[in-house]
């Protein structure tokens, strides 16, 4: 199951995981072939089939590349956690919340 972009709360992602994602995405994006001919087209309302196909292909490759980088940087583990991201720092993230909840009850 591929993670959906909206499932990642980037404000809560630890710095080292953001760095992992940065390097993973850079690696996959560096391998993409830009649709040079379509990019250089000066016709704003271009209907050239070749240009449209190049742009659609590039969009599909771009999207799948970023999803692959996300999957690589935020690995899932086991059936129990299927579809969830593995966060080794989870304990430190919830520790203060647990103490607040414990004090409240």
C-alpha positions as semicolon CSV with decimal commas, in nm:
position;residue;x (nm);y (nm);z (nm)
1;X;0,000;0,000;0,000
2;X;0,156;0,326;-0,112
3;X;0,133;0,613;0,137
4;X;-0,081;0,901;0,024
5;X;0,082;1,246;0,037
6;X;-0,194;1,380;0,262
7;X;-0,115;1,117;0,527
8;X;0,213;1,280;0,622
9;X;0,198;1,561;0,876
10;X;0,530;1,726;0,786
11;X;0,522;1,941;1,100
12;X;0,546;1,626;1,312
13;X;0,815;1,451;1,107
14;X;1,152;1,436;1,282
15;X;1,436;1,626;1,114
16;X;1,635;1,312;1,027
17;X;1,330;1,162;0,853
18;X;1,281;1,482;0,651
19;X;1,647;1,455;0,551
20;X;1,594;1,092;0,448
21;X;1,302;1,200;0,233
22;X;1,503;1,487;0,084
23;X;1,785;1,255;-0,025
24;X;1,551;0,981;-0,145
25;X;1,345;1,226;-0,350
26;X;1,659;1,391;-0,490
27;X;1,787;1,052;-0,605
28;X;1,468;0,957;-0,786
29;X;1,410;1,304;-0,933
30;X;1,765;1,318;-1,070
31;X;1,679;1,013;-1,281
32;X;1,372;1,166;-1,448
33;X;1,390;1,269;-1,812
34;X;1,245;1,615;-1,867
35;X;1,009;1,656;-2,165
36;X;1,242;1,909;-2,333
37;X;1,046;1,948;-2,655
38;X;0,718;2,009;-2,474
39;X;0,886;2,246;-2,228
40;X;1,024;2,458;-2,512
41;X;0,690;2,483;-2,692
42;X;0,586;2,848;-2,718
43;X;0,219;2,778;-2,792
44;X;0,022;2,839;-2,471
45;X;-0,278;2,649;-2,614
46;X;-0,069;2,367;-2,762
47;X;-0,264;2,059;-2,871
48;X;0,031;1,867;-3,017
49;X;-0,033;1,503;-2,921
50;X;0,338;1,435;-2,871
51;X;0,372;1,727;-2,628
52;X;0,062;1,626;-2,435
53;X;0,183;1,265;-2,409
54;X;0,527;1,379;-2,292
55;X;0,372;1,598;-2,022
56;X;0,134;1,324;-1,905
57;X;0,419;1,072;-1,896
58;X;0,639;1,314;-1,702
59;X;0,359;1,383;-1,452
60;X;0,304;1,008;-1,395
61;X;0,678;0,947;-1,350
62;X;0,713;1,246;-1,118
63;X;0,423;1,133;-0,900
64;X;0,537;0,771;-0,880
65;X;0,896;0,881;-0,809
66;X;0,790;1,096;-0,515
67;X;0,566;0,821;-0,379
68;X;0,859;0,577;-0,409
69;X;1,081;0,822;-0,219
70;X;0,812;0,851;0,048
71;X;0,786;0,473;0,079
72;X;1,161;0,444;0,107
73;X;1,204;0,723;0,363
74;X;0,901;0,620;0,570
75;X;0,921;0,242;0,567
76;X;0,623;0,039;0,682
77;X;0,671;-0,261;0,905
78;X;0,479;-0,586;0,945
79;X;0,111;-0,666;0,901
80;X;0,017;-0,507;1,230
81;X;0,143;-0,173;1,106
82;X;0,043;-0,217;0,741
83;X;-0,012;0,122;0,587
84;X;0,139;0,304;0,883
85;X;0,477;0,467;0,895
86;X;0,748;0,332;1,120
87;X;0,858;0,603;1,361
88;X;1,143;0,487;1,584
89;X;1,113;0,810;1,787
90;X;0,750;0,747;1,874
91;X;0,827;0,695;2,242
92;X;0,989;1,037;2,273
93;X;0,707;1,199;2,075
94;X;0,431;1,075;2,308
95;X;0,620;1,079;2,639
96;X;0,516;1,433;2,736
97;X;0,158;1,371;2,620
98;X;0,143;1,058;2,835
99;X;0,266;1,249;3,142
100;X;0,000;1,519;3,088
101;X;-0,275;1,258;3,048
102;X;-0,151;1,066;3,354
103;X;-0,152;1,384;3,567
104;X;-0,505;1,469;3,450
105;X;-0,648;1,137;3,573
